Amino acid sequence: MDWTEITVTIDNKDVDITSDIANEVVPYGIYIEDYTNLEQDVEEIAHIDLIDEDLLKKDRTKAKVHMYISCEDNPLEAISQISEKLKEANIEFTIDSLDCADEDWLNNWKQYFQPTPIGKKLLIRPTWRENYDPQGRIVINLDPGLAFGTGTHETTSLCLSVLEKVVTENSTVLDVGCGSGILAIASLLLGAKEAVGVDIDGLAVKTAKENAELNNVSDRFTAIEGNFTEKVTGKYDIVVANIVADAIMFLSEGVKEFMKEDSIYIMSGIIDTRVDEVIESVSKNFEITDKLFLNGWYCLTAKIK
């Protein structure tokens, strides 16, 4: 299997938040390079005071978080999601990759992305797959490009499974951190009246609009480029946020402003090691009504207290 190294460089003060984001997006094969306390760490761990000159020359103001991901898991999608989450956290960063050119990723990972059934009603079809059996399901035609949201990641598939149970023909849906637009578009294909997707990444907004057109729902879909709900207006029957733990806790402080009394709040992107922390935070304003778990990830459903 071919692996790609993704390296995020940040100020060392931001290393903890960045490593949390990295663990949530790529929960395997990560290590942190931080020379802030080099001499002290060497003395405490190795009990020596002789340090290589090259190490002493390292930039003490910066840290690097290294991740490894297979082409099968689409490195571009991981880079897109990590970048988006770092922007949401107002962290300045650079991101680099090794061993796999962009065009190789685009060609390599697509061979693994097959039409995928989700839940009981949906089937995600990559636009480049012509021969497929819809199996009597509602087909979501999708080209994620560089935006997060193929539907195959546990966090997205959990959200889709909830949406197919709760969306009705009168539903209005707000998708915060919409990425490829898959959740908003799925809601519309399931019968929702209208959906709004918002994302801080302009490329994701462009991709979401294009995917809405592919699925003939662009007349009921609005895509907004913005941070969380800063440019959102109105109230919605369903709010879905497939982001990361810290972003969910931040969003949950004010998202009630965009919900009706009986609205449903769906949260995903929560790694199992942080679910208790998220529940404690969200429970200040919401009553958790359901928890779904898949391969180390949680999806929470809640309503206003």
C-alpha positions as CSV (number, residue, x, y, z in Angstrom):
1,M,0.0,0.0,0.0
2,D,1.3,3.5,-0.9
3,W,1.4,6.0,1.9
4,T,1.6,9.8,1.8
5,E,3.2,11.9,4.5
6,I,1.2,15.1,5.3
7,T,3.1,17.7,7.4
8,V,1.4,20.7,9.1
9,T,3.7,23.4,10.4
10,I,2.3,25.7,13.1
11,D,3.4,28.0,15.9
12,N,4.4,25.8,18.8
13,K,1.6,27.3,20.9
14,D,-0.9,25.7,18.6
15,V,0.5,22.2,18.6
16,D,-2.1,20.7,21.0
17,I,-5.1,21.9,19.0
18,T,-3.5,20.9,15.7
19,S,-2.6,17.4,17.0
20,D,-6.3,17.0,18.2
21,I,-7.5,18.0,14.7
22,A,-5.0,15.6,13.1
23,N,-6.1,12.7,15.3
24,E,-9.7,13.3,14.5
25,V,-9.1,13.5,10.7
26,V,-6.4,10.8,10.4
27,P,-6.6,8.8,13.7
28,Y,-3.5,6.7,13.0
29,G,0.2,7.2,12.1
30,I,0.8,10.7,13.5
31,Y,3.8,12.1,15.3
32,I,4.8,15.6,16.6
33,E,8.0,17.4,16.0
34,D,8.5,20.1,18.6
35,Y,11.9,21.5,19.7
36,T,10.6,24.1,22.1
37,N,12.1,22.5,25.2
38,L,14.8,20.5,23.5
39,E,17.5,20.7,26.1
40,Q,15.2,20.0,29.0
41,D,13.5,17.1,27.2
42,V,16.8,15.5,26.2
43,E,18.1,15.7,29.8
44,E,14.9,14.3,31.3
45,I,14.5,11.5,28.7
46,A,18.0,10.5,27.6
47,H,19.9,11.9,30.7
48,I,22.6,13.5,28.5
49,D,23.7,17.0,27.7
50,L,25.3,16.5,24.3
51,I,22.9,17.4,21.5
52,D,23.4,17.2,17.8
53,E,24.2,20.6,16.2
54,D,21.5,20.2,13.6
55,L,18.9,19.8,16.3
56,L,20.1,22.9,18.1
57,K,19.6,24.8,14.9
58,K,15.9,23.9,14.6
59,D,13.3,26.7,14.8
60,R,12.1,26.7,18.4
61,T,9.0,28.8,17.5
62,K,7.5,26.3,15.2
63,A,6.2,22.7,15.6
64,K,5.2,20.1,13.0
65,V,2.5,17.5,13.0
66,H,3.2,14.6,10.7
67,M,0.5,12.3,9.5
68,Y,0.5,9.3,7.2
69,I,-2.4,8.3,5.0
70,S,-2.9,5.8,2.2
71,C,-3.9,6.8,-1.3
72,E,-6.9,4.5,-0.7
73,D,-8.2,6.9,1.9
74,N,-7.8,10.0,-0.4
75,P,-5.0,12.3,1.0
76,L,-6.6,15.3,-0.8
77,E,-9.7,15.0,1.3
78,A,-7.7,14.7,4.5
79,I,-5.7,17.8,3.6
80,S,-8.9,19.7,2.7
81,Q,-10.5,18.8,6.1
82,I,-7.4,19.5,8.1
83,S,-7.0,22.9,6.4
84,E,-10.6,23.8,7.0
85,K,-10.5,22.9,10.7
86,L,-7.3,24.9,11.3
87,K,-8.9,27.9,9.6
88,E,-11.9,27.5,11.9
89,A,-9.6,27.5,14.9
90,N,-7.8,30.6,13.6
91,I,-4.5,28.9,13.4
92,E,-1.9,30.0,11.0
93,F,-0.3,27.0,9.2
94,T,1.4,25.6,6.2
95,I,0.7,22.1,4.9
96,D,3.0,20.0,2.7
97,S,2.9,16.4,1.4
98,L,5.5,14.0,0.2
99,D,5.7,10.9,-2.1
100,C,2.5,11.4,-4.0
101,A,1.7,14.1,-6.6
102,D,-1.7,15.7,-6.6
103,E,-2.5,14.2,-10.0
104,D,-1.6,10.8,-8.7
105,W,-3.9,11.1,-5.7
106,L,-6.8,12.2,-8.0
107,N,-6.2,9.1,-10.1
108,N,-5.3,6.6,-7.4
109,W,-8.0,7.1,-4.7
110,K,-10.8,7.2,-7.2
111,Q,-10.3,3.6,-8.0
112,Y,-11.3,2.7,-4.5
113,F,-14.4,5.0,-4.4
114,Q,-17.2,2.7,-5.6
115,P,-21.0,3.3,-5.4
116,T,-21.7,2.9,-1.7
117,P,-25.0,2.2,0.0
118,I,-25.6,4.1,3.2
119,G,-28.3,3.3,5.7
120,K,-31.5,1.9,4.3
121,K,-32.3,4.5,1.6
122,L,-29.2,6.1,0.1
123,L,-26.5,5.2,-2.4
124,I,-23.6,7.4,-3.1
125,R,-22.4,7.3,-6.7
126,P,-19.1,8.8,-7.8
127,T,-19.8,10.7,-11.0
128,W,-17.1,8.7,-12.8
129,R,-18.9,5.4,-12.1
130,E,-21.2,4.7,-15.0
131,N,-22.2,1.1,-14.4
132,Y,-23.8,0.6,-11.1
133,D,-27.0,-0.9,-9.5
134,P,-29.0,1.7,-7.6
135,Q,-30.6,-1.2,-5.6
136,G,-33.8,0.8,-5.4
137,R,-32.1,3.5,-3.3
138,I,-32.0,7.3,-3.6
139,V,-28.8,8.0,-5.6
140,I,-26.5,10.9,-4.6
141,N,-24.3,11.8,-7.5
142,L,-21.1,13.1,-6.1
143,D,-17.8,14.5,-7.2
144,P,-16.1,15.7,-3.9
145,G,-13.1,17.2,-5.6
146,L,-10.8,18.5,-2.9
147,A,-13.6,19.0,-0.4
148,F,-14.3,16.7,2.6
149,G,-17.3,14.5,2.3
150,T,-17.3,11.4,0.1
151,G,-19.8,9.8,2.4
152,T,-17.5,6.8,3.0
153,H,-15.9,8.3,6.2
154,E,-17.6,7.1,9.3
155,T,-18.6,10.7,10.4
156,T,-20.4,11.4,7.2
157,S,-22.1,8.0,6.9
158,L,-23.4,8.3,10.5
159,C,-24.9,11.7,9.7
160,L,-26.6,10.3,6.5
161,S,-28.1,7.5,8.5
162,V,-29.7,9.9,10.9
163,L,-30.9,12.3,8.2
164,E,-32.7,9.5,6.4
165,K,-34.7,8.9,9.5
166,V,-35.6,12.5,10.4
167,V,-36.0,14.5,7.1
168,T,-39.5,15.2,6.0
169,E,-41.0,17.0,3.1
170,N,-41.4,20.2,5.2
171,S,-37.8,20.1,6.6
172,T,-35.5,23.0,6.3
173,V,-31.8,22.0,6.9
174,L,-28.7,23.9,7.9
175,D,-25.4,22.2,7.2
176,V,-22.5,23.9,9.1
177,G,-19.2,22.9,7.6
178,C,-20.8,21.5,4.5
179,G,-17.7,20.4,2.6
180,S,-18.7,18.7,-0.6
181,G,-22.4,19.5,0.2
182,I,-23.2,15.8,0.6
183,L,-25.4,16.1,3.8
184,A,-27.4,19.1,2.5
185,I,-27.9,17.5,-0.9
186,A,-28.9,14.2,0.7
187,S,-31.5,16.0,2.8
188,L,-33.0,17.5,-0.4
189,L,-33.1,14.2,-2.2
190,L,-34.8,12.7,0.9
191,G,-37.5,15.3,0.4
192,A,-36.5,18.4,2.4
193,K,-38.0,21.7,1.3
194,E,-34.7,23.6,1.3
195,A,-31.2,23.4,2.6
196,V,-28.4,25.8,3.3
197,G,-24.7,24.8,3.4
198,V,-22.0,27.0,4.9
199,D,-18.3,26.5,4.8
200,I,-15.2,28.6,5.5
201,D,-13.5,27.1,2.5
202,G,-14.4,28.8,-0.8
203,L,-13.4,25.7,-2.8
204,A,-15.8,23.6,-0.7
205,V,-18.6,26.1,-1.4
206,K,-17.9,25.9,-5.1
207,T,-17.9,22.1,-5.0
208,A,-21.1,22.0,-3.0
209,K,-22.9,24.2,-5.6
210,E,-21.6,22.0,-8.4
211,N,-22.8,18.8,-6.6
212,A,-26.2,20.4,-6.1
213,E,-26.5,21.0,-9.8
214,L,-25.4,17.4,-10.5
215,N,-28.4,16.2,-8.4
216,N,-30.9,18.7,-9.8
217,V,-31.5,20.3,-6.4
218,S,-29.7,23.6,-6.9
219,D,-33.0,25.5,-6.9
220,R,-33.5,24.5,-3.2
221,F,-29.9,24.7,-2.1
222,T,-28.0,27.8,-0.9
223,A,-24.2,27.7,-0.3
224,I,-22.6,30.3,1.9
225,E,-18.9,31.0,2.3
226,G,-18.4,32.0,6.0
227,N,-17.2,31.0,9.4
228,F,-19.7,28.8,11.3
229,T,-23.0,30.7,11.3
230,E,-21.8,34.3,11.0
231,K,-23.6,34.8,7.6
232,V,-26.6,32.6,8.3
233,T,-30.1,33.9,8.8
234,G,-33.4,32.2,9.7
235,K,-34.4,29.2,11.7
236,Y,-34.2,25.6,10.6
237,D,-35.9,22.3,11.4
238,I,-32.6,20.3,11.3
239,V,-29.1,21.6,11.9
240,V,-26.2,19.2,11.1
241,A,-22.6,19.8,11.9
242,N,-20.0,17.2,10.7
243,I,-16.9,19.0,12.0
244,V,-14.6,18.3,14.9
245,A,-15.1,18.2,18.7
246,D,-13.8,21.7,19.5
247,A,-15.8,23.3,16.7
248,I,-19.0,21.5,17.8
249,M,-18.5,22.8,21.4
250,F,-18.0,26.3,20.1
251,L,-21.0,26.1,17.7
252,S,-23.3,24.7,20.3
253,E,-23.0,27.9,22.4
254,G,-25.1,29.9,19.9
255,V,-26.6,27.6,17.3
256,K,-30.0,27.6,19.1
257,E,-30.5,31.0,17.5
258,F,-31.0,29.2,14.2
259,M,-33.3,26.5,15.5
260,K,-37.0,26.2,16.2
261,E,-38.3,24.8,19.5
262,D,-38.6,21.3,18.1
263,S,-35.6,21.3,15.9
264,I,-33.1,18.4,15.6
265,Y,-29.4,19.0,16.1
266,I,-27.1,16.4,14.6
267,M,-23.3,16.5,15.5
268,S,-20.6,14.3,14.1
269,G,-16.9,14.2,13.7
270,I,-16.4,13.3,17.4
271,I,-13.6,10.9,18.1
272,D,-14.4,8.4,20.9
273,T,-11.7,9.9,23.3
274,R,-13.5,13.2,23.3
275,V,-17.2,12.2,23.3
276,D,-17.7,12.7,27.0
277,E,-16.2,16.2,26.9
278,V,-18.5,17.1,24.0
279,I,-21.6,15.7,25.7
280,E,-20.8,17.6,28.9
281,S,-20.4,20.9,26.9
282,V,-23.4,20.4,24.6
283,S,-25.7,19.4,27.5
284,K,-25.6,22.9,28.9
285,N,-28.0,23.9,26.1
286,F,-29.3,20.6,24.6
287,E,-30.7,17.3,25.6
288,I,-28.8,14.4,24.0
289,T,-31.5,12.1,22.5
290,D,-29.3,9.6,20.7
291,K,-25.7,8.4,20.2
292,L,-24.4,6.4,17.3
293,F,-20.9,4.9,17.2
294,L,-18.9,3.5,14.3
295,N,-15.2,2.6,14.2
296,G,-14.1,5.1,16.9
297,W,-16.4,7.9,15.9
298,Y,-19.6,9.2,17.5
299,C,-22.6,11.0,16.1
300,L,-24.9,12.7,18.6
301,T,-28.5,13.8,18.1
302,A,-30.0,16.5,20.4
303,K,-32.9,18.8,20.9
304,I,-33.2,22.1,22.8
305,K,-33.8,21.8,26.5
